[in-house]
Amino acid sequence: MNNLVIELDLFELIRVSGTDARHFLQGQVSCNMELLSDEYSLIGAICNIKGRVVSDFRVFADGDDCLLAVSKGIATEVVKLLSKYAVFSKAEVTIDAQNLRHYGLLGDAAYEQIGALFGSCPTTPGELLAKDGGKVICLSKQRPRFDIWLADKSSDHLTLQKNQTGNGQLEGWLAEDIRAGILHVDSDLSAKYTPALLNYDLSGVIDFKKGCYTGQEIIARMHYRGNAKLRMFYAKLESSYAIQPSSVATYCRDDKLKEAEILCYLNQAQSSQLLVLLPADADQSTAVFLIDNQDNLPLKIHPLLYNE
């Protein structure tokens, strides 16, 4: 990967403030808020009482407050949901108004550039470096990738602007998300899927050692008592064929044609990458997986190991 700074406009920030902020979130989200620190961020999910994912997020500390980065367009819904429970705590849930700018940095020279801008560089996934109100978060170690949140007037913001290669490179960032098996739940996907379907039980979004939270009983029961019949897989189509919102993955099982839901995709010049719901043994199956049941459009299925 070449070094690349990308200005992102994919997320909104929710601020949870008040003396009970972390205790309140501990009872609402799937990650263990006791592990949150000034040097470490967490990934998690907010679920409804039926155990369906309303939103995923990354949370990081901002003084005594917590900031949750959620998919753009869903923050109002999440604030409304959390605020219903916050009335019982000394916590307030609002859409953050401090206007942090969001950048992504990926590429082989990312460590060097982060070090030059911020004096040091986080190296472990989830590790966070704070400077002058900004945050730098390591997302991946083996394929260097960083989240950067900066105030508009910071000198680092100006430096990043100068080094930027253009918004047209956003697809490089999205492609890395898909390859890593990261599906962010937006308003279209909200409350439709269990964590297991989205591999959240494998990727670290769900902490099965923490205490109770909304939806926890159902999520834990599904995890400990039954094997998931469907899983999310990374698939690649080596073709210039453009996948459409109406497209499906198809395959034959028990002499019956089956359809599989495509959760997200990215069409590129000569290939497409996608995350798709398939039988849990799809990567070991002899079945042929196709796009839109077209024999000339086979999918190559890759398991998602979440080991980076």
TAGICOR-V850905 format. One record per residue. N is the residue number from 1. RES is the residue in one small letter. SS is DSSP state (H for helix, E for strand, L for the rest). PSI is psi in whole degrees, -180 to 180 (999 if undefined). NEAR is the number of other ideal C-beta (glycine too) atoms within 10 Angstrom. Layout:
# TAGICOR-V850905
N/RES/SS/PSI/NEAR
N/RES/SS/PSI/NEAR
This chain:
# TAGICOR-V850905
1/m/L/134/13
2/n/L/153/10
3/n/L/134/16
4/l/E/124/19
5/v/E/131/22
6/i/E/129/24
7/e/E/124/16
8/l/E/146/17
9/d/L/52/11
10/l/L/-14/18
11/f/E/160/20
12/e/E/153/19
13/l/E/134/21
14/i/E/132/24
15/r/E/129/18
16/v/E/115/27
17/s/E/170/18
18/g/L/163/17
19/t/L/-23/11
20/d/L/16/17
21/a/H/-53/22
22/r/H/-38/18
23/h/H/-40/14
24/f/H/-49/23
25/l/H/-32/26
26/q/H/-32/18
27/g/L/2/17
28/q/L/-22/21
29/v/E/164/30
30/s/L/-14/27
31/c/L/162/23
32/n/L/102/16
33/m/H/-15/22
34/e/H/-17/13
35/l/H/-9/12
36/l/L/137/21
37/s/E/177/12
38/d/L/-18/13
39/e/L/3/14
40/y/E/128/16
41/s/L/168/25
42/l/E/152/26
43/i/E/148/21
44/g/E/-176/26
45/a/E/150/22
46/i/E/123/26
47/c/E/159/26
48/n/L/180/14
49/i/L/-15/10
50/k/L/3/11
51/g/L/20/19
52/r/E/147/19
53/v/E/116/26
54/v/E/-42/22
55/s/E/146/26
56/d/E/171/29
57/f/E/164/27
58/r/E/132/21
59/v/E/138/22
60/f/E/155/24
61/a/E/145/20
62/d/E/85/20
63/g/L/-130/10
64/d/L/-10/10
65/d/E/167/17
66/c/E/136/25
67/l/E/127/22
68/l/E/121/27
69/a/E/116/26
70/v/E/164/26
71/s/E/140/20
72/k/L/132/15
73/g/L/-11/14
74/i/L/-5/24
75/a/H/-42/22
76/t/H/-42/12
77/e/H/-41/16
78/v/H/-43/22
79/v/H/-43/20
80/k/H/-43/10
81/l/H/-50/19
82/l/H/-34/23
83/s/H/-26/13
84/k/H/-34/9
85/y/H/-24/15
86/a/H/-19/20
87/v/L/-18/8
88/f/L/3/10
89/s/L/166/18
90/k/L/69/12
91/a/L/145/23
92/e/E/136/18
93/v/E/121/25
94/t/E/160/14
95/i/E/129/13
96/d/L/139/18
97/a/L/9/7
98/q/L/-5/12
99/n/L/51/8
100/l/L/140/19
101/r/E/142/17
102/h/E/128/19
103/y/E/155/22
104/g/E/142/23
105/l/E/123/24
106/l/E/156/22
107/g/L/164/18
108/d/L/-28/11
109/a/L/13/14
110/a/H/-42/22
111/y/H/-43/19
112/e/H/-42/13
113/q/H/-42/19
114/i/H/-44/22
115/g/H/-40/12
116/a/H/-36/11
117/l/H/-39/21
118/f/H/0/17
119/g/L/-26/9
120/s/L/180/11
121/c/L/128/19
122/p/L/142/22
123/t/L/-11/12
124/t/L/134/10
125/p/L/127/17
126/g/L/-22/18
127/e/E/142/17
128/l/E/140/22
129/l/E/125/21
130/a/E/136/17
131/k/E/123/14
132/d/L/41/12
133/g/L/-7/14
134/g/E/164/19
135/k/E/137/22
136/v/E/125/23
137/i/E/128/21
138/c/E/126/22
139/l/E/-33/24
140/s/E/144/15
141/k/L/-46/14
142/q/L/-34/8
143/r/L/91/15
144/p/L/124/22
145/r/E/137/23
146/f/E/142/22
147/d/E/135/20
148/i/E/122/25
149/w/E/121/23
150/l/E/149/24
151/a/L/150/14
152/d/L/-37/10
153/k/L/6/9
154/s/L/150/17
155/s/H/-32/10
156/d/H/-34/18
157/h/H/-44/18
158/l/H/-39/12
159/t/H/-43/15
160/l/H/-40/20
161/q/H/-43/13
162/k/H/-34/7
163/n/H/-6/14
164/q/L/143/14
165/t/L/-5/12
166/g/L/149/10
167/n/H/-17/10
168/g/H/-12/8
169/q/H/8/16
170/l/H/-34/15
171/e/H/-27/13
172/g/H/-39/18
173/w/H/-45/17
174/l/H/-38/18
175/a/H/-38/15
176/e/H/-39/18
177/d/H/-48/19
178/i/H/-46/20
179/r/H/-36/17
180/a/L/-2/18
181/g/L/36/21
182/i/L/115/21
183/l/L/117/22
184/h/L/130/19
185/v/L/117/24
186/d/L/-171/16
187/s/L/-28/16
188/d/L/-29/10
189/l/L/-9/19
190/s/L/135/21
191/a/L/21/15
192/k/L/-23/14
193/y/L/148/20
194/t/E/159/20
195/p/L/-36/25
196/a/L/-38/22
197/l/L/-32/21
198/l/L/9/27
199/n/L/19/21
200/y/H/-23/24
201/d/H/-16/20
202/l/H/-29/17
203/s/H/-1/19
204/g/L/2/16
205/v/L/-33/24
206/i/L/126/26
207/d/L/109/20
208/f/L/-1/12
209/k/L/-11/5
210/k/L/177/18
211/g/L/-163/10
212/c/L/150/10
213/y/L/169/23
214/t/L/124/21
215/g/L/-5/23
216/q/H/-41/20
217/e/H/-44/12
218/i/H/-43/17
219/i/H/-44/25
220/a/H/-40/15
221/r/H/-44/11
222/m/H/-35/17
223/h/H/-44/16
224/y/H/-23/8
225/r/H/-14/7
226/g/L/150/9
227/n/L/138/9
228/a/L/129/17
229/k/L/-29/10
230/l/E/147/17
231/r/E/160/22
232/m/E/131/24
233/f/E/153/25
234/y/E/129/19
235/a/E/153/25
236/k/E/136/16
237/l/E/115/25
238/e/L/82/12
239/s/L/157/17
240/s/L/0/11
241/y/L/131/17
242/a/L/118/11
243/i/L/141/20
244/q/L/163/12
245/p/L/-28/7
246/s/L/-4/7
247/s/L/152/19
248/v/L/157/16
249/a/E/138/26
250/t/E/152/19
251/y/E/164/20
252/c/E/129/13
253/r/E/133/11
254/d/L/40/5
255/d/L/22/5
256/k/E/140/7
257/l/E/126/10
258/k/E/152/15
259/e/E/144/11
260/a/E/141/20
261/e/L/130/15
262/i/E/121/21
263/l/E/-38/19
264/c/E/159/17
265/y/E/162/20
266/l/E/114/17
267/n/E/128/16
268/q/L/-176/13
269/a/L/-51/6
270/q/L/14/9
271/s/L/166/15
272/s/E/144/24
273/q/E/144/22
274/l/E/159/21
275/l/E/128/23
276/v/E/145/24
277/l/E/119/17
278/l/E/165/22
279/p/E/145/19
280/a/L/-23/14
281/d/L/20/10
282/a/H/-38/23
283/d/H/-14/15
284/q/H/-1/10
285/s/L/152/14
286/t/L/-2/4
287/a/L/149/16
288/v/L/124/11
289/f/L/129/23
290/l/E/160/20
291/i/E/127/24
292/d/L/30/14
293/n/L/33/13
294/q/L/121/12
295/d/L/-25/7
296/n/L/9/8
297/l/L/64/19
298/p/E/146/16
299/l/E/137/25
300/k/E/121/11
301/i/E/133/19
302/h/E/134/15
303/p/L/154/12
304/l/L/114/18
305/l/L/-19/11
306/y/L/48/13
307/n/L/17/5
308/e/L/999/13
